[in-house]
């Protein structure tokens, strides 16, 4: 039986927002209740790498803050590593880490290694273990020369890698990542993804990742939880998203002679078309016949059948194009 490291049952959190209406607000204050998270339930199991995605304001960060004890839920039950997060016990905090792409714990004027040393003392890591962990992590991230340079002189990508190391000095068994690749170039994004995959494997850690970058999700997560307007709308395998919601597939083709827009429309719904190449969408059950029609009607140089991209599926979900 799989061991759950995170168990969430009927979690809800509401924020009361002050509504300002000019000078009249000085005499009569009115408030609006905003449901950030509404009746969410899920479990995360040991060594799992789970994607947690949604639009801005969907409730992702609020959920993470409830799981780490930074916020107290209005209702529902939350258990993380066998602890009640809101109690913020030392044993609990010593086994988790929260990394937010838009927040920094590094001292601006000092080298990152000084923050590492501070966290070593906070988490009571031995000298030998500290040296081992820092050497291992900076090598994996390729920042051997970076950690001794004042943080203010580092690039965004270098700072983010140092943030990750600072957060993992105590090698937590549960890691919460909130937009870790935010603002990074593609090379830095991939290096960070490779590191997180290795950390998950080497330390048998469980990781919950929130990101708007679908490459992060596709590259790292087998399972994804999607929330919209505070409610969970999907929890399952990334690979099953298309089968569960999308009733069509895409045919990508290249032609050796020009075809017209009208001719291609006879085969399927046009997504892209330039005359010599294009992408059409056809019902799943019609893929074979549509492919055959293309091959028999036109001079086809290349043809490929694919699922719609994860970005496209998630966008359509949020726009209400698919029935949940």
C-alpha positions in Angstrom: 0.0 0.0 0.0 1.3 3.4 -1.0 2.4 5.8 1.8 0.7 9.2 1.8 2.9 12.0 2.8 0.2 14.7 2.2 -3.5 14.1 2.9 -6.0 16.9 2.2 -9.7 16.4 2.8 -12.3 19.1 2.0 -9.8 22.0 2.3 -11.4 25.5 2.1 -10.0 28.9 2.6 -11.8 32.3 2.2 -10.3 35.8 2.3 -12.3 38.9 3.3 -11.4 41.7 1.0 -12.2 45.4 1.8 -14.1 47.1 -1.1 -13.2 50.7 -1.4 -15.8 53.1 -2.8 -14.0 56.4 -2.5 -14.6 58.8 0.5 -17.8 57.0 1.5 -15.7 54.0 2.6 -14.5 56.2 5.5 -17.9 56.0 7.1 -19.2 52.6 5.9 -16.8 49.8 5.2 -18.0 47.0 3.0 -16.3 43.6 2.5 -16.4 40.9 -0.1 -15.6 37.2 0.7 -13.3 35.6 -1.9 -13.1 31.8 -1.9 -9.5 31.1 -2.7 -9.8 27.3 -2.2 -13.1 25.4 -2.0 -13.6 21.8 -0.8 -10.3 20.4 -2.3 -9.3 16.8 -1.5 -6.2 14.9 -2.7 -3.3 12.7 -1.5 0.4 12.8 -2.5 2.4 9.7 -2.0 6.0 9.1 -1.0 8.5 9.8 -3.8 5.8 11.2 -6.1 6.5 14.3 -8.3 3.1 16.0 -8.7 2.2 19.0 -10.9 -0.2 21.5 -9.4 -1.5 23.9 -12.0 -4.1 26.6 -12.4 -4.6 30.1 -13.7 -3.4 33.1 -11.6 -5.7 33.4 -8.6 -6.9 29.7 -8.9 -5.8 28.9 -5.4 -2.4 27.1 -6.0 -0.2 29.3 -3.7 -3.0 29.4 -1.1 -3.1 25.6 -1.0 0.7 25.4 -0.7 0.7 27.9 2.2 -2.0 25.8 4.0 0.1 22.7 3.5 3.2 24.3 4.9 1.4 26.0 7.9 1.7 29.6 6.6 -2.0 29.8 6.4 -4.7 28.2 8.5 -7.6 26.6 6.6 -11.2 27.7 7.4 -12.4 24.1 7.2 -11.2 20.7 6.2 -8.4 18.4 7.3 -4.7 18.6 6.3 -2.0 16.2 7.3 1.6 16.5 6.1 4.2 13.9 7.0 1.9 12.9 9.9 1.8 16.5 11.3 -0.9 19.2 11.4 0.9 22.0 9.4 -0.6 24.9 11.3 1.1 23.8 14.5 4.5 24.4 12.8 6.3 21.9 14.9 10.1 21.8 14.6 10.1 18.2 13.5 7.7 19.1 10.7 9.5 22.2 9.5 12.8 20.2 9.5 11.5 17.9 6.9 9.9 20.3 4.4 11.0 23.1 2.1 9.0 25.8 0.3 10.7 27.5 -2.7 8.9 30.4 -4.3 10.3 31.7 -7.6 9.4 35.3 -6.7 10.8 35.3 -3.1 14.4 35.3 -1.9 16.1 34.3 1.3 19.6 35.1 0.1 21.5 38.0 1.6 21.9 40.6 -1.2 25.4 41.9 -0.3 26.9 38.5 0.8 27.9 35.4 -1.2 25.3 32.6 -1.2 27.5 30.4 0.8 26.9 32.6 3.8 23.1 31.8 3.6 24.0 28.2 3.2 26.0 28.4 6.5 23.1 30.1 8.3 20.6 27.5 7.2 23.1 24.8 8.3 22.9 26.2 11.9 19.1 26.7 11.8 18.6 23.1 10.7 21.4 21.7 12.9 23.2 20.0 10.0 26.6 18.6 10.9 29.8 20.0 9.4 30.6 16.9 7.4 27.0 16.5 6.1 26.9 20.2 5.2 30.2 19.9 3.1 28.9 16.8 1.4 25.5 18.3 0.5 26.8 21.7 -0.7 29.5 20.0 -2.8 27.0 17.6 -4.3 24.3 20.2 -5.1 26.6 23.0 -6.5 28.2 20.4 -8.8 24.8 19.1 -10.0 23.7 22.7 -10.7 27.1 23.9 -12.1 27.5 26.8 -9.7 30.9 25.9 -8.1 32.3 29.4 -8.8 29.0 31.2 -8.2 28.5 30.5 -4.5 31.4 32.7 -3.4 30.3 35.8 -5.4 28.0 38.4 -3.7 24.4 37.7 -4.6 23.8 41.2 -6.1 26.3 40.3 -8.9 24.6 37.1 -9.9 22.2 36.6 -12.8 18.6 35.6 -12.2 19.4 32.0 -13.1 22.4 31.8 -10.8 20.4 33.3 -7.9 17.6 30.8 -8.4 20.0 27.9 -8.3 21.5 29.2 -5.1 18.0 29.6 -3.7 17.3 25.9 -4.4 20.5 24.9 -2.6 19.8 27.1 0.4 16.4 25.5 0.7 17.7 22.0 0.5 20.7 22.1 2.9 18.7 20.0 5.3 17.6 17.5 2.5 13.9 17.7 3.2 11.8 14.7 2.3 8.9 16.9 1.0 9.5 19.9 -1.3 7.0 22.5 -2.4 8.0 24.4 -5.5 6.1 27.6 -6.6 7.2 28.7 -10.0 10.9 27.7 -9.6 11.8 28.5 -13.3 10.1 31.9 -13.4 12.1 34.3 -15.5 14.9 31.8 -16.3 16.3 31.3 -19.8 15.7 27.9 -21.5 19.2 26.6 -20.6 18.8 27.5 -16.9 15.3 26.0 -16.9 16.5 22.7 -18.2 19.5 22.6 -15.7 17.1 23.2 -12.8 14.6 20.5 -14.1 17.5 18.0 -14.3 18.6 18.8 -10.8 15.0 18.5 -9.4 14.6 15.1 -11.1 17.9 13.9 -9.6 17.0 15.2 -6.1 13.7 13.4 -6.3 15.5 10.1 -7.3 18.6 10.4 -5.0 16.8 11.5 -1.8 13.5 9.7 -2.4 11.8 13.0 -1.9 8.1 13.8 -2.6 7.7 17.1 -4.7 4.7 19.2 -5.4 5.3 21.7 -8.3 3.2 24.6 -9.3 4.2 26.2 -12.6 2.7 28.1 -15.6 5.5 26.6 -17.7 4.1 23.4 -19.1 7.6 22.2 -20.0 8.2 21.9 -16.3 5.1 19.7 -15.9 5.7 17.6 -19.0 9.4 17.0 -18.1 9.0 16.2 -14.4 5.5 15.1 -13.5 3.6 11.9 -14.3 0.6 13.1 -12.3 -1.1 16.5 -12.4 -3.7 18.2 -10.2 -5.6 21.1 -11.9 -7.6 23.6 -10.0 -9.7 26.4 -11.3 -11.5 29.1 -9.3 -10.5 27.3 -6.1 -12.0 23.9 -7.1 -10.2 20.8 -8.3 -11.2 19.9 -11.8 -8.7 17.1 -12.6 -6.4 14.7 -10.7 -4.7 12.0 -12.8 -1.9 11.1 -15.1 -0.6 13.8 -17.5 -0.8 11.3 -20.3 -4.5 10.7 -19.7 -5.5 14.4 -19.9 -5.9 14.2 -23.7 -7.9 11.0 -23.6 -10.2 12.2 -20.8 -11.0 15.6 -22.3 -10.0 15.9 -26.0 -12.2 14.1 -28.5 -9.8 14.8 -31.4 -6.3 14.4 -32.6 -4.0 16.5 -34.8 -2.6 15.5 -38.2 0.6 17.4 -39.1 1.4 17.2 -42.8 3.8 18.5 -45.5 2.9 18.6 -49.2 5.1 18.7 -52.4 2.5 20.8 -54.3 0.3 23.6 -53.2 -3.3 22.8 -52.0 -6.1 25.3 -51.3 -7.6 26.1 -48.0 -11.0 24.7 -49.2 -9.4 21.4 -50.2 -7.8 20.8 -46.8 -11.1 21.8 -45.1 -12.7 18.8 -46.7 -10.4 16.6 -44.6 -10.5 18.2 -41.2 -10.7 21.4 -39.2 -7.7 23.6 -40.0 -5.5 24.7 -37.1 -2.6 26.0 -39.3 -2.1 26.0 -43.0 0.4 27.7 -45.4 -0.4 26.0 -48.7 2.4 23.4 -48.5 2.1 22.4 -44.8 -0.4 22.5 -42.0 -2.1 21.0 -39.0 -5.7 19.8 -39.0 -7.9 18.5 -36.2 -10.1 15.4 -36.7 -12.2 13.3 -34.4 -10.3 10.4 -32.8 -12.4 7.8 -34.5 -11.7 9.4 -37.9 -7.9 9.6 -37.7 -7.3 6.6 -40.0 -9.8 7.7 -42.7 -8.6 11.3 -42.6 -5.0 10.2 -43.0 -5.9 7.9 -45.8 -7.8 10.8 -47.6 -4.8 13.1 -47.3 -2.5 10.5 -48.7 -4.8 9.6 -51.6 -5.8 13.1 -52.5 -2.6 15.1 -52.2 1.1 14.6 -52.8 2.1 14.1 -49.2 5.8 14.3 -48.3 5.4 13.8 -44.5 2.6 13.0 -42.2 2.4 12.8 -38.4 -0.4 12.1 -36.0 -0.2 13.7 -32.5 -2.2 14.6 -29.4 -2.9 18.3 -28.8 -0.2 20.0 -26.7 -0.5 20.1 -22.9 -0.6 23.9 -23.2 -3.6 23.7 -25.6 -5.5 21.2 -23.4 -5.0 23.2 -20.2 -6.0 26.5 -21.9 -9.2 24.9 -23.3 -10.0 23.5 -19.9 -9.8 26.9 -18.3 -11.8 28.5 -21.0 -14.6 25.9 -20.4 -14.3 24.2 -23.8 -14.2 20.8 -22.2 -16.8 19.4 -19.9 -15.3 18.5 -16.5 
